[in-house]
Each structure stands twice: as structure tokens, then as C-alpha cells.
Amino acid sequence: MRTEQLEYIAAVTRLGSLRRAAEELHLSQPALSETVRNLERELGVDLLERKRSGARMSAEGRELLPHIINVLDAVDRLRSAAGEQHLISRMVRVGTVNAATVPLLIPTVREFRAAHPMTQVEVVGAQQSDIHRTLAEGGLDLGLVNHLDGDDMPAGFESTELLRGRPVLCLHPDSPLAALPVVPASALLDEPLIAMRSGYVMHRYVRRLLEGHGPVFSYSTDGAEMGKLMVAEGLGCTVLPDFSVVGDPLERRGAITYRPLDDDTTRVLLMLRRRRAESVPRAAHDLHEAFVRRSAELGGSLSRPDRPTGAPA
């Protein structure tokens, strides 16, 4: 068994297909496929389920994946201890629902890169369920997800609260609702609503807020960043945690604004999650700590005590 065999199977798992893994690893697809089959024969286990749509980790493979990752991490630590830091091409992968991108994610990545110039950071936008699944499979090191206060924490992960906020209505400054200091939930039924797709916590929150009623018209999109761009272009309004709106470049230049909703009891938590494991790669550990430091600098919240920008006096 060779280390590169384990690296290859990890790449196939992360990318979801032999073709994409071969392209990233600069190998021919037949050569990569044969290497993986050799490892499967050596272990006596089918690590991959090969389908026309791509290759995914089999159930047996998922059971072995944590051990494969631990071996690769141990090799990284050995190389580091031997003074071969330049040989390590470790990549840290972060999944995000695109919450608190400007105040938290970008400054944290910038700080981490300054301390780890040889480590690549891959940021993947996805829904909560996809982030949790990929964390469990080892395809992500960390995940940034929203969590409604009071919901059960998912099993199998270490969860760290980074920010605590409240849902707000993100809207265009010219919207009639911008004249209100607080927006009642019923007002959302008469406005075009840019909703997060099913699978996002804010999708579930809005359905609960509207008690199952639908607005006059709604869009559906993935993630806060696209939602804010659509609001800035005047397509409608969207409901997001305040930490995804406050300080955003669009908010700073007046292209979007926000108002509190009359449901002032709900709190949204931005959680940093990672898979429970006996050992954590050094780079992933350091990035985790960088997120915690940045959240502490923000005071765990981005809520403004005064009225939102543009609110009537």
C-alpha cells in the first residue's frame, strides 16, 4: 500500500468522479482507476460505487475513510517533523451557507493564509445538509452553518458557536417596507420574496414565520450572497440573519438595507462544525482557531444597538 493510493481515493471521494480526480492529479483516468482497483484488491473491499454519473464512496469505504484520512494526516505530521514543510501541499476545505462572509469568513481566511502561505483554502458554498454529509465523509474539514436557537445539535460533530444574531428583512432602500421601523410578518405576503431553497435553515424559518402562507410571488436561490444581489437589483426582499447583512459592501454603499421583523424572539446562531475525530490536521485546527479568534473580536454578534441605516427617526 502506497501513500499516493490513499491520496487518490481521498481525491475521488472529494470530487465525486474519477474524471475530475484524474484532472486534478494530472493522471490519465485509466491509470487512476487501475490504482484505485489495486488498492481495493489489496484491502479486499470495494471502496467506490461506480455509476454512470460518477464514483462515490461505498458504505464500506465510508467506514474506512476516517482511517485513510488519519494516515494521510500522520504522513503530513511526519514530513513536518522531519523539516520537509515544503513537501506538504495540504488543502483545507471549508463549507459555508454564505453567512457572515464579509465580517467573518474573509478576514479569517486572510489571517490564516498569512500564517500558512503553503496551504490552499477551498471555500465551498452549499446547503446545511450537504455540508454535514460532506463533513461526515471527510470531504470538508470545517463547516459554517446557521442554526436556530433551540434546535437539537446534529450528532457526530463538534459545534462551536461563532455569532449570535436575529433574522432581519433585507430589502432595497426604495421599498415601502423600508419606511417601517419594524416589519410585521404579514407584510411579507404582499411583496416579492427571495427565498432560500429548501435545505437552508432560513427557508424553514420563513415558512414558520409565514405560518405556511405563500407570498404573492417568490424567487428561490442558494445562499445569502445571491439573495443580497437580487435585493440590490430591486427584485424583492429576503430574510437573512443580521450577521449576513450588517457591514456587507452592498449595505455600506446603500444598495440594500435591513429592518427587524416583529418576531423578535428567534435567534440564529452561526456554528462552526467539524467531524469528531481522534486527531485533527494541524492546518484545519489552526483555521478553526482563527475563526474562533475572529468571532471573539466581533464580540459574538453584529447586531447594532441603534436603528438600522436609513430607518426613520
C-alpha positions in Angstrom: 0.0 0.0 0.0 1.4 3.4 -1.0 0.5 6.8 0.3 -0.5 8.1 -3.1 -3.1 5.4 -3.3 -4.8 6.8 -0.2 -4.4 10.3 -1.6 -6.1 9.2 -4.9 -9.1 7.7 -3.1 -9.5 10.8 -1.0 -9.5 12.9 -4.2 -12.1 10.8 -5.9 -14.3 11.0 -2.8 -13.9 14.8 -2.6 -14.5 15.5 -6.3 -17.2 12.8 -6.8 -15.8 11.4 -10.1 -12.7 9.6 -11.4 -12.5 12.0 -14.3 -12.3 15.2 -12.1 -9.9 13.5 -9.7 -7.7 12.4 -12.7 -7.7 16.0 -14.0 -6.7 17.5 -10.6 -4.0 14.8 -10.0 -2.7 15.1 -13.6 -3.2 11.4 -14.3 -5.0 9.6 -17.0 -8.4 8.3 -16.0 -7.5 4.6 -16.7 -4.3 4.9 -14.7 -6.2 6.4 -11.7 -8.9 3.8 -12.0 -6.4 0.9 -12.0 -4.6 2.4 -9.0 -7.8 2.5 -7.0 -8.7 -1.0 -8.1 -5.3 -2.2 -6.9 -6.0 -0.7 -3.5 -9.4 -2.3 -3.4 -7.9 -5.7 -4.2 -5.3 -5.2 -1.6 -7.9 -4.3 1.1 -10.5 -6.8 -0.1 -13.1 -4.0 -0.1 -14.9 -2.1 -2.8 -14.2 1.5 -1.8 -16.2 3.1 -4.6 -19.6 2.7 -6.1 -19.1 3.3 -9.8 -22.0 4.7 -11.7 -22.5 6.5 -15.0 -23.0 9.8 -13.1 -19.7 9.4 -11.2 -18.0 7.5 -8.4 -19.0 7.9 -4.8 -17.7 6.3 -1.6 -19.4 3.0 -0.9 -20.7 2.2 2.6 -17.6 0.1 3.3 -15.4 2.9 2.0 -17.1 5.5 4.3 -16.3 3.3 7.3 -12.6 3.2 6.2 -12.4 6.9 5.1 -11.6 8.2 8.6 -8.7 5.8 8.9 -7.4 6.8 5.4 -7.6 10.5 6.4 -5.8 9.7 9.7 -3.0 8.0 7.8 -2.6 11.0 5.4 -2.6 13.4 8.4 0.1 11.3 10.1 2.2 11.4 7.0 1.8 15.2 6.9 2.9 15.4 10.6 5.9 13.1 9.9 7.0 15.3 7.0 6.6 18.4 9.1 8.6 16.9 12.0 11.3 15.9 9.5 11.6 19.5 8.3 10.0 18.9 5.0 7.3 21.5 5.2 7.8 22.5 1.6 6.7 19.0 0.5 3.3 19.4 2.2 0.5 20.6 -0.2 -2.3 20.3 2.3 -5.6 21.8 1.3 -8.1 22.9 3.9 -11.8 22.8 2.8 -14.5 24.9 4.3 -18.2 24.5 3.5 -20.4 27.5 4.1 -24.0 28.6 3.7 -22.6 32.0 2.8 -23.4 33.5 6.2 -21.2 36.4 7.6 -19.0 36.2 4.6 -17.5 39.7 4.8 -17.2 40.2 8.5 -16.1 36.7 9.5 -15.1 34.3 6.7 -12.9 36.6 4.5 -10.9 38.2 7.4 -10.3 34.7 8.9 -9.1 33.2 5.6 -6.8 36.2 5.1 -5.3 35.8 8.6 -4.9 32.0 8.1 -3.2 32.5 4.7 -0.7 34.9 6.2 0.3 32.2 8.7 0.1 29.3 6.3 1.3 30.5 2.9 1.8 27.0 1.5 -1.7 25.8 2.4 -4.6 26.2 0.0 -8.0 27.1 1.3 -11.0 25.9 -0.7 -14.3 27.6 0.2 -17.4 25.6 -0.9 -20.9 27.1 -0.9 -23.6 24.5 -0.1 -26.7 23.8 1.9 -26.6 22.7 5.5 -27.4 19.1 4.7 -24.7 18.8 2.0 -22.2 20.4 4.4 -23.0 17.9 7.1 -22.8 15.0 4.7 -19.5 16.0 3.2 -18.0 16.7 6.7 -19.0 13.2 7.8 -17.5 11.7 4.6 -14.2 13.6 5.1 -14.6 15.8 2.0 -14.7 19.0 4.2 -12.6 20.0 7.2 -14.9 22.7 8.6 -18.4 23.8 8.0 -20.1 27.2 8.6 -23.8 26.7 9.1 -26.8 28.6 10.5 -28.7 27.1 13.5 -31.9 28.2 15.0 -31.5 28.5 18.8 -33.4 25.7 20.5 -32.9 23.1 17.7 -31.1 19.9 18.5 -27.4 19.8 17.6 -26.6 17.1 15.0 -24.7 14.1 16.3 -21.2 13.3 15.2 -19.9 16.8 15.0 -18.1 19.2 17.3 -20.0 22.5 17.2 -18.7 25.9 18.2 -20.9 29.0 18.3 -19.3 31.9 16.5 -22.0 34.5 16.1 -25.5 35.0 17.6 -27.9 37.2 15.6 -31.6 37.6 14.7 -33.5 37.3 11.5 -34.0 40.6 9.6 -35.7 41.6 6.4 -33.1 42.6 3.8 -34.7 45.0 1.3 -34.0 47.7 -1.2 -33.9 51.2 0.3 -36.7 52.3 -2.1 -39.1 49.5 -0.8 -42.1 50.9 1.0 -41.3 48.5 3.9 -38.1 50.5 4.4 -40.2 53.2 6.0 -41.2 50.9 8.8 -39.1 50.6 11.9 -40.2 47.0 12.4 -41.8 44.8 9.7 -44.7 42.6 10.5 -44.6 39.1 9.1 -47.9 39.6 7.3 -46.3 42.4 5.2 -44.1 39.8 3.5 -47.1 38.2 1.9 -47.6 41.3 -0.3 -44.0 41.6 -1.5 -41.9 39.6 -3.9 -39.8 37.4 -1.6 -36.4 36.0 -2.5 -36.4 32.7 -0.5 -33.6 30.4 0.2 -34.1 26.9 -1.3 -35.3 24.0 0.8 -32.4 22.7 2.8 -31.4 26.0 4.3 -32.3 27.0 7.9 -33.7 30.3 6.7 -36.1 28.6 4.3 -37.5 26.7 7.3 -37.6 29.8 9.4 -39.6 31.8 6.8 -42.1 29.0 6.3 -42.6 29.0 10.1 -42.8 32.8 10.2 -45.5 32.9 7.5 -47.3 30.0 9.1 -47.4 28.1 5.8 -48.8 31.0 3.7 -47.1 32.0 0.5 -46.2 35.5 -0.7 -47.7 37.0 -3.9 -44.5 36.0 -5.7 -41.3 34.3 -4.7 -37.9 33.5 -6.1 -35.7 30.7 -4.9 -32.0 30.9 -4.7 -28.9 29.4 -3.0 -27.2 31.3 -0.3 -27.2 34.8 1.2 -24.8 36.3 -1.4 -27.1 35.8 -4.4 -30.1 36.8 -2.3 -28.5 40.2 -1.5 -27.5 40.8 -5.1 -31.1 40.2 -6.2 -32.4 42.6 -3.5 -29.9 45.2 -4.6 -31.3 44.9 -8.2 -34.8 45.6 -6.9 -36.2 42.1 -7.5 -37.7 41.8 -4.0 -36.7 41.3 -0.3 -35.2 38.3 1.6 -34.9 37.2 5.2 -31.4 36.6 6.5 -29.6 36.6 9.8 -28.4 40.1 10.6 -24.8 39.0 10.6 -25.1 38.3 6.9 -26.3 41.8 6.1 -24.7 44.2 8.6 -21.4 45.6 7.2 -21.9 44.0 3.8 -20.4 46.1 1.0 -23.9 46.4 -0.6 -25.3 47.7 2.8 -22.4 50.1 3.3 -22.9 51.8 0.0 -26.7 51.9 0.4 -27.7 49.4 -2.2 -29.5 47.3 0.4 -30.8 47.9 3.9 -32.5 45.8 6.6 -35.3 46.0 9.1 -36.1 43.9 12.2 -39.1 41.6 12.0 -41.8 41.6 14.6 -40.8 38.1 15.6 -38.1 39.3 18.0 -37.7 36.0 19.9 -35.9 33.9 17.3 -32.1 33.8 17.4 -29.9 32.5 14.7 -26.5 31.1 15.6 -23.6 30.8 13.2 -22.0 27.5 14.1 -18.6 26.2 13.1 -18.7 22.4 12.8 -16.1 19.7 12.2 -16.3 15.9 12.3 -15.4 14.2 15.6 -12.1 12.6 15.3 -9.2 11.4 17.5 -6.8 13.7 15.6 -7.3 16.9 13.7 -5.0 18.0 10.9 -2.8 20.9 12.0 -4.0 23.2 9.3 -7.7 22.5 10.0 -7.0 23.1 13.7 -5.3 26.4 13.0 -8.1 27.6 10.7 -10.7 26.6 13.4 -8.8 28.6 16.0 -8.6 31.6 13.6 -12.4 31.5 13.2 -12.8 31.5 17.0 -10.5 34.5 17.4 -12.2 36.5 14.7 -15.7 35.8 16.3 -14.3 37.0 19.6 -13.1 40.2 18.0 -16.6 40.7 16.7 -18.0 40.1 20.2 -20.1 37.2 19.1 -22.6 39.5 17.4 -23.0 42.0 14.6 -26.4 43.4 15.9 -26.4 47.2 16.1 -28.0 48.7 19.2 -29.2 51.7 17.3 -31.7 51.7 14.5 -30.7 50.3 11.1 -29.2 52.6 8.4 -31.9 54.6 6.8 -34.6 53.8 9.4 -37.0 56.7 10.1 -36.2 58.7 13.2 
